[in-house]
Amino acid sequence: MESRLAGLRRLRTRMFSSVRGRATLIASGVTALALALCLLLIWSIIRDSTTNRQVDKAAAAARQLAAVAALARVPNPIPPTGSELMQLLAADGSVIAATKPMQGRPPISRKKPEPGELRFDDAVCPARLDRCQHVTGTVILRSAVYKGPVTALAAVPLSDIGDDLGVLAALLLIFAAMTAIVAAATWFAIGLAFHPVEAIRAEMADITATALDHRVPVPQTGGELQRLAETVNDTLRRLHNATEHEHRFVSDASHELRNPIAGLQTRIEVALTEPDDTQLRPALEAALRDTERLSDIVEDLLELSRLDLGAPTPLQRLDLGELVERELPRRPERVPITATLTPGVLVNANPVRIARVLGNLLANAERHAHSHIQVIVEREGGEAVLEVIDDGAGIPADARERIFERFARRSDARRLDTGGTGLGLPIAREIAHAHGGGLTAHDAPTGGARFTLRISLAIDP
């Protein structure tokens, strides 16, 4: 018994904690309230209509009896014309004539009309009658037969509580049936509407970190559920792409870190096994280069992590040409560099990060240039433009976006310079995006590659 009650309590809790159950309860409650108001209104209308009909019936019977008494003597007992109870009263209030049920009974109403009043109404509940009566009296001031004014009384039964309860019970049955129909219709309609949601939930429950390529079914309803399913699928698609990108990134990072670590390990092992001390210094110098490359990779990974977090960086008003003039002398001149700098190209930027963009672009150009690198700073419309151009072999069209992927170095870059991390260009583009700008790669007009950084010009205060 207790387990059955516990099961019922769980069912009730689950039913009314769901959207379907709450919506059904609200719809049923609103319907019940509306029907209750309608019930009271209908019952009031029916009761008033019945009462008015009875009052009109009594008034008509009193008028008819008064018309007879005004011209002729009224027979006793008064012939019945319906269910009305009738009496004819003399001026002193005595009963002159009455219908058979009222024979030998006192006047049904003791109410006296006001002076000049020819009709009055009264409600009485005689002890000897089953029901309360509505009485209408009509006064005849002059009669061809009777002396003095006489009064014609007609009484009709009013509906009692039993009649009212019967009508009320019938209306309540109708009310309960309509409420139940609305509740059932709401329950099944919402269940049908939420069937696609359950399908989406079931599909989402089956999706794991290794099965992000699954998609939820999209109901072709054109409404909120279709947009929800499309949004869920779009989120899953982005999550799948991000996860694949992360896997590729981890794989590429592992590969890039493995090479210097393996070289470092080999050189240390050789140095430990080499009896000749003259070979120790070259081995240590090579090991140092490997640790420097490891440090560069780790530093670039940390910079990418900071950029991915989107943390705000302090900006200041910066002259792009002056920044290039400061940075160029600090670099070892592996390849001759010429600069064409337009003065007064001002941007709101972080000087450390923009200097890093310049350094990464120059490092990339040095690996590919044959004999010359050119740096240009100029204005184009409302943008500041920084270009780094080399006279190397250029970039194939199908690789101009791929080179901005992390660790996506071209094969000739690996051959020309094994010291790169494969993260310079991705970092440069992320910094450009963080400043609301962009970084693109194209062929230079004279051959080679041209990298173009664009940032909005600073607005004059």
C-alpha positions as a printed Julia matrix, in Angstrom:
461×3 Matrix{Float64}:
   0.0    0.0     0.0
   2.79   2.41    0.94
   4.7    1.64   -2.26
   1.58   2.33   -4.3
   1.08   5.68   -2.55
   4.74   6.53   -3.07
   4.39   5.67   -6.75
   1.35   7.92   -7.06
   3.21  10.76   -5.34
   6.15  10.37   -7.75
   3.78  10.32  -10.73
   2.01  13.45   -9.49
   5.33  15.24   -8.89
   6.67  14.25  -12.32
   3.43  15.24  -14.04
   3.17  18.71  -12.56
   6.9   19.44  -12.68
   6.86  19.07  -16.47
   5.94  21.8   -18.93
   3.2   19.55  -20.28
   1.64  19.03  -16.84
   1.89  22.69  -15.83
   0.43  23.87  -19.13
  -2.44  21.41  -18.78
  -3.07  22.56  -15.21
  -3.05  26.23  -16.23
  -5.33  25.63  -19.23
  -7.74  23.6   -17.08
  -7.72  26.25  -14.37
  -8.42  29.08  -16.81
 -11.17  27.03  -18.45
 -12.7   26.17  -15.08
 -12.7   29.82  -14.02
 -14.26  30.95  -17.3
 -16.89  28.2   -17.17
 -17.67  28.99  -13.52
 -18.38  32.6   -14.45
 -20.49  31.42  -17.38
 -22.3   28.98  -15.07
 -23.23  31.74  -12.64
 -24.33  33.97  -15.49
 -26.44  31.27  -17.15
 -28.0   30.2   -13.87
 -28.83  33.82  -13.05
 -30.36  34.34  -16.5
 -32.43  31.15  -16.26
 -33.64  31.98  -12.74
 -34.55  35.57  -13.7
 -36.29  34.37  -16.87
 -38.35  31.8   -14.93
 -39.29  34.33  -12.25
 -40.28  36.95  -14.8
 -42.37  34.41  -16.67
 -44.21  33.48  -13.47
 -44.73  37.12  -12.53
 -46.18  37.85  -15.99
 -48.43  34.82  -15.64
 -49.77  36.01  -12.27
 -50.31  39.54  -13.59
 -52.28  38.23  -16.6
 -54.49  36.04  -14.4
 -55.18  38.94  -11.99
 -56.11  41.23  -14.87
 -58.42  38.63  -16.34
 -60.2   38.08  -12.97
 -60.49  41.85  -12.45
 -62.04  42.3   -15.87
 -64.71  39.71  -15.06
 -65.42  41.18  -11.59
 -65.86  44.67  -13.04
 -68.82  43.55  -15.18
 -70.39  40.5   -13.56
 -70.48  38.37  -10.47
 -67.58  35.97  -10.2
 -68.62  32.34   -9.61
 -67.39  30.64   -6.43
 -65.31  28.56   -6.79
 -63.52  30.47   -9.54
 -63.06  28.24  -12.61
 -59.34  27.38  -12.98
 -57.47  28.79  -15.97
 -54.12  27.19  -15.19
 -51.93  26.56  -12.19
 -52.7   29.95  -10.71
 -54.31  30.32   -7.3
 -56.95  33.15   -7.4
 -59.04  35.05   -4.87
 -61.45  37.99   -5.1
 -61.39  40.18   -1.97
 -64.01  42.63   -0.82
 -63.17  46.12    0.41
 -63.0   44.83    3.98
 -60.52  42.11    3.0
 -62.94  39.17    3.16
 -62.79  36.51    0.47
 -65.69  36.78   -1.98
 -64.63  33.96   -4.27
 -61.63  31.69   -4.7
 -60.35  28.82   -6.8
 -61.03  25.38   -5.38
 -57.57  24.91   -3.69
 -58.1   28.23   -1.84
 -61.66  27.52   -0.63
 -62.06  28.26    3.06
 -58.61  29.83    3.32
 -57.77  33.38    4.36
 -56.51  35.87    1.83
 -53.28  34.68    0.3
 -51.74  38.13    0.76
 -52.4   40.7     3.45
 -50.66  43.46    1.59
 -52.73  46.63    1.17
 -52.28  48.72   -1.95
 -51.1   52.28   -1.51
 -53.68  55.03   -2.13
 -54.18  55.4    -5.84
 -52.28  52.17   -6.57
 -54.12  49.82   -8.93
 -51.56  46.97   -8.94
 -49.16  45.55   -6.4
 -46.88  42.51   -6.11
 -46.04  40.39   -3.07
 -44.16  37.21   -2.26
 -45.65  34.93    0.39
 -44.89  31.5     1.78
 -48.15  30.18    3.29
 -47.77  27.34    5.74
 -50.39  25.21    4.0
 -48.87  25.55    0.53
 -45.96  23.53   -0.76
 -44.09  26.44   -2.33
 -43.64  30.12   -1.94
 -45.93  32.13   -4.15
 -45.66  35.32   -6.11
 -48.9   37.28   -5.72
 -50.13  40.0    -8.05
 -53.09  42.09   -7.0
 -55.29  44.21   -9.3
 -57.69  46.72   -7.71
 -61.16  47.35   -9.27
 -62.39  50.73   -8.08
 -65.85  50.41   -9.6
 -67.81  47.25  -10.25
 -71.26  46.79  -11.72
 -71.95  44.04   -9.19
 -69.88  44.6    -6.05
 -69.98  47.61   -3.75
 -66.78  49.45   -3.1
 -63.38  48.57   -4.5
 -62.58  44.89   -4.83
 -59.18  43.27   -5.31
 -58.35  40.39   -7.65
 -55.42  38.27   -6.42
 -53.52  35.71   -8.51
 -50.63  33.64   -7.13
 -48.15  31.44   -8.97
 -45.5   29.23   -7.38
 -41.91  30.42   -7.42
 -39.12  27.95   -8.19
 -37.78  26.47   -4.97
 -34.25  25.4    -3.95
 -34.82  21.94   -5.29
 -35.57  23.26   -8.77
 -32.54  25.57   -8.57
 -30.27  22.76   -7.41
 -31.43  20.58  -10.27
 -30.57  23.24  -12.83
 -27.3   23.92  -11.04
 -26.38  20.21  -10.97
 -27.03  19.9   -14.7
 -24.87  22.94  -15.4
 -22.12  21.59  -13.13
 -22.07  18.31  -15.05
 -21.7   20.2   -18.31
 -19.01  22.38  -16.73
 -17.02  19.37  -15.45
 -17.28  17.6   -18.8
 -16.02  20.65  -20.71
 -13.14  21.14  -18.25
 -12.13  17.49  -18.62
 -12.29  17.78  -22.43
 -10.09  20.91  -22.39
  -7.6   19.24  -20.02
  -7.38  16.1   -22.17
  -7.09  18.09  -25.4
  -4.35  20.29  -23.89
  -2.43  17.27  -22.57
  -2.46  15.44  -25.89
  -1.88  18.58  -28.0
   1.17  19.6   -25.96
   2.43  16.0   -25.99
   2.14  15.98  -29.77
   3.85  19.39  -30.04
   6.69  18.27  -27.74
   7.29  14.99  -29.55
  10.09  16.58  -31.65
  11.63  17.94  -28.42
  11.74  14.43  -27.0
  13.38  13.23  -30.21
  15.97  16.01  -29.87
  16.55  15.1   -26.2
  16.99  11.42  -27.02
  19.47  12.19  -29.79
  21.4   14.6   -27.56
  21.58  11.91  -24.86
  23.36   9.62  -27.34
  25.93  12.24  -28.33
  29.31  11.82  -26.65
  32.69  13.48  -27.03
  33.6   10.84  -29.63
  30.33  11.15  -31.58
  29.98  14.87  -32.16
  29.16  14.29  -35.83
  25.62  13.24  -34.88
  22.78  15.67  -35.59
  19.33  16.0   -34.06
  16.24  15.6   -36.29
  14.85  18.9   -37.6
  11.02  19.06  -37.65
   9.79  20.84  -40.76
   7.26  22.94  -38.88
   8.7   26.35  -39.66
   8.29  27.41  -36.02
  10.24  27.59  -32.79
  11.02  23.87  -32.66
  12.58  23.92  -36.12
  14.71  26.92  -35.17
  15.69  25.19  -31.91
  16.77  22.03  -33.73
  18.69  24.06  -36.33
  20.44  26.01  -33.54
  21.33  22.77  -31.73
  22.75  21.29  -34.94
  24.69  24.47  -35.63
  26.11  24.36  -32.08
  27.04  20.69  -32.51
  28.67  21.5   -35.84
  30.78  24.28  -34.3
  31.64  22.05  -31.34
  32.63  19.25  -33.72
  34.81  21.6   -35.75
  36.38  23.05  -32.59
  37.1   19.56  -31.26
  38.67  18.46  -34.54
  40.68  21.67  -34.6
  41.82  21.0   -31.04
  42.81  17.43  -31.92
  44.8   18.65  -34.92
  46.38  21.36  -32.8
  47.43  18.89  -30.09
  48.79  16.53  -32.71
  50.73  19.28  -34.49
  51.99  20.71  -31.19
  53.15  17.27  -30.1
  54.94  16.84  -33.41
  56.61  20.26  -33.2
  57.69  19.68  -29.61
  58.88  16.15  -30.27
  61.52  17.22  -32.8
  63.52  19.57  -30.54
  63.06  17.26  -27.55
  64.35  14.29  -29.56
  67.29  16.37  -30.85
  68.05  17.58  -27.36
  67.96  14.04  -26.0
  70.21  12.74  -28.78
  72.8   15.47  -28.28
  72.92  14.94  -24.54
  73.32  11.18  -25.03
  76.12  11.75  -27.55
  77.83  14.22  -25.21
  77.68  11.72  -22.35
  79.1    8.87  -24.42
  81.73  10.92  -26.31
  85.17  10.5   -24.63
  86.55  13.54  -26.46
  85.81  16.72  -24.45
  86.28  18.82  -27.58
  82.88  17.61  -28.82
  81.09  18.65  -25.61
  80.81  22.35  -26.39
  79.26  21.92  -29.9
  76.82  19.4   -28.43
  75.83  21.79  -25.65
  75.45  24.66  -28.14
  73.14  22.52  -30.27
  71.21  21.51  -27.15
  70.88  25.18  -26.25
  69.38  25.92  -29.67
  66.88  23.11  -29.14
  65.87  24.49  -25.74
  65.52  27.97  -27.26
  63.18  26.56  -29.89
  61.21  24.77  -27.19
  60.98  28.05  -25.3
  59.77  29.83  -28.46
  57.07  27.21  -29.05
  55.88  27.38  -25.45
  55.85  31.19  -25.54
  53.85  31.19  -28.77
  51.39  28.68  -27.32
  50.91  30.89  -24.27
  50.36  33.93  -26.5
  47.74  32.05  -28.52
  46.06  30.96  -25.3
  45.86  34.58  -24.15
  44.45  35.64  -27.51
  41.89  32.82  -27.47
  40.64  34.0   -24.07
  39.86  37.39  -25.61
  41.17  39.27  -22.58
  41.17  43.04  -23.15
  44.58  44.62  -23.73
  45.5   48.25  -23.04
  45.41  50.39  -26.17
  47.11  53.69  -26.88
  47.39  56.14  -29.73
  50.18  54.79  -31.9
  51.98  56.08  -34.99
  52.44  52.99  -37.13
  55.38  54.45  -39.09
  57.26  55.4   -35.93
  56.78  51.88  -34.53
  58.35  50.39  -37.69
  61.27  52.84  -37.45
  61.93  51.74  -33.87
  61.64  48.0   -34.52
  63.72  47.6   -37.71
  67.12  48.56  -36.21
  66.59  46.0   -33.4
  66.53  43.05  -35.79
  69.63  41.31  -37.15
  69.85  42.16  -40.83
  69.69  38.74  -42.46
  68.1   40.22  -45.6
  68.24  43.88  -46.63
  65.05  45.76  -45.66
  63.77  49.03  -47.12
  60.91  50.96  -45.55
  58.4   53.35  -47.16
  56.6   55.01  -44.28
  53.81  57.57  -44.51
  54.0   59.85  -41.45
  51.02  60.4   -39.17
  49.3   57.02  -39.71
  47.68  56.82  -36.26
  45.84  53.83  -34.79
  44.5   52.84  -31.36
  46.5   49.7   -30.68
  48.72  47.83  -28.24
  52.32  48.64  -29.28
  53.77  45.38  -27.95
  51.36  43.24  -29.92
  51.59  45.29  -33.12
  55.4   45.03  -32.82
  54.97  41.27  -32.54
  52.9   41.23  -35.73
  55.67  43.14  -37.51
  58.34  40.82  -36.11
  56.46  37.67  -37.12
  55.86  38.99  -40.64
  59.52  39.97  -41.02
  60.68  36.58  -39.69
  58.47  34.87  -42.24
  59.74  37.13  -45.03
  63.39  36.46  -44.07
  62.86  32.72  -44.47
  61.54  33.09  -48.02
  63.14  36.22  -49.49
  65.95  35.87  -52.02
  67.57  39.26  -51.63
  65.2   41.97  -50.44
  62.28  42.8   -48.1
  60.1   45.9   -48.28
  57.94  47.36  -45.49
  55.21  49.88  -46.37
  53.0   51.97  -44.06
  50.22  54.02  -45.66
  46.58  55.07  -45.45
  43.78  53.58  -47.56
  40.41  55.17  -46.96
  39.72  54.97  -43.24
  42.3   52.25  -42.61
  45.95  52.09  -41.68
  47.85  49.6   -43.85
  51.09  47.82  -42.97
  52.58  45.64  -45.73
  55.59  43.31  -45.64
  56.73  42.18  -49.11
  59.48  39.7   -49.99
  60.96  38.68  -53.33
  60.71  34.95  -52.72
  58.77  32.29  -54.57
  55.38  33.56  -53.43
  52.47  31.59  -51.95
  50.24  29.24  -53.97
  46.63  30.43  -54.1
  45.34  27.3   -52.34
  47.73  27.86  -49.42
  47.02  31.54  -48.69
  44.54  30.71  -45.94
  46.09  27.47  -44.78
  49.31  29.23  -43.74
  47.34  31.02  -41.01
  46.4   27.71  -39.39
  48.39  26.72  -36.34
  51.52  24.67  -37.12
  50.54  24.7   -40.81
  53.97  25.57  -42.22
  54.67  24.89  -45.86
  57.21  22.27  -46.79
  59.64  24.85  -48.2
  59.49  26.75  -44.9
  60.56  23.63  -43.02
  63.37  23.09  -45.51
  64.56  26.7   -45.47
  64.43  27.28  -41.74
  63.96  24.6   -39.11
  63.83  27.14  -36.31
  60.28  28.4   -36.91
  57.42  27.34  -34.65
  54.6   27.32  -37.19
  52.68  29.76  -34.96
  53.97  33.16  -36.1
  51.38  33.85  -38.79
  48.4   32.5   -36.76
  49.44  34.73  -33.86
  49.75  37.74  -36.18
  46.24  37.19  -37.58
  44.74  36.71  -34.1
  46.31  39.99  -32.98
  44.9   41.71  -36.06
  41.43  40.37  -35.27
  41.77  41.45  -31.63
  42.3   45.01  -32.92
  39.25  44.82  -35.18
  41.36  44.45  -38.29
  42.57  41.71  -40.61
  45.67  40.1   -42.05
  45.76  38.63  -45.55
  48.36  37.09  -47.89
  48.68  37.78  -51.64
  51.25  37.73  -54.41
  53.41  40.81  -54.71
  53.28  42.66  -58.07
  56.96  41.89  -58.69
  56.78  38.32  -57.41
  57.09  36.97  -53.92
  54.58  37.24  -51.09
  52.79  40.31  -49.75
  51.23  40.28  -46.27
  48.81  43.13  -45.57
  47.67  44.21  -42.09
  44.67  46.55  -41.96
  43.48  48.41  -38.84
  41.02  51.27  -38.56
  42.58  54.68  -38.25
  42.32  56.45  -34.89
  39.52  59.01  -34.77
  40.65  62.51  -33.91
  39.29  63.64  -30.53
